[in-house]
């Protein structure tokens, strides 16, 4: 005979936390595990990250909480900058240091040869996504096929390498700085550079130093976050994600109309307007209301609104 049922556990009440944490992701952590840890420390109700870093990689992982999650897509689309160490002469099945070594070859390259090869990869290029990636085929990520020993055809995709700088060469390790468009796989870039040099290669280390306009300035480690007496004070404001867009300051009456989703003809109002149309961040009394699109004839159309701005 079954005993009495245990009372259900008390569900943890999460807080409404708004802001951005510039996390310095440690090696060995997945981006999602780092997000879960930070969310738990901050007791936040809603959170999301802005594009994954591989577990072996470190560096800038902006985490968005609450209202900031509405603007995380902008960072997914943003250019990113990395410093990486390519281990020449050795290829692995994952393209990084976590994989099994497939082949080892002698490395006999000069800095002049390296510079000549790097020139081939600057600007618009085509890149074939790796099998060890989260891209999905028939609802299943490619890395699951790869782990099962299955290799699928992948179509090369256009990406842009805005900057590719030679930082040093201490054989067999080649240090590079890369600024690239969204969707670029630095692992594949390292492999392709090694292939072009005739010796192969894989990524030994990878550190992200910039996402859009966000840099490593002010980053926080998970250890620092956990040990801090007031971890919420480590959050940057929501508009840290929007600093690249011009600001528009509205009067109280215009702010009410904006928050009700109304288009506003700013040309008829006593409001300073950016000279070019495009996306803007909108404020009243230094408080972020959201983003809007500044259209022809200085028409401001609301885009994404901050829910707490009504308060």
PyMOL commands that set and color helices and strands:
alter all, ss='L'
color gray80, all
select helices_A, chain A and resi 31-42+66-77+111-119+142-147+186-196+222-227+231-234+238-242+252-259+266-268+296-298+307-310
alter helices_A, ss='H'
color red, helices_A
select strands_A, chain A and resi 19-25+47-49+58-65+80-88+90-92+101-104+123-128+136-137+140-141+156-170+173-180+201-211+214-215+246-249+264-265+278-284+287-295+299-305
alter strands_A, ss='S'
color yellow, strands_A
deselect
rebuild
show_as cartoon
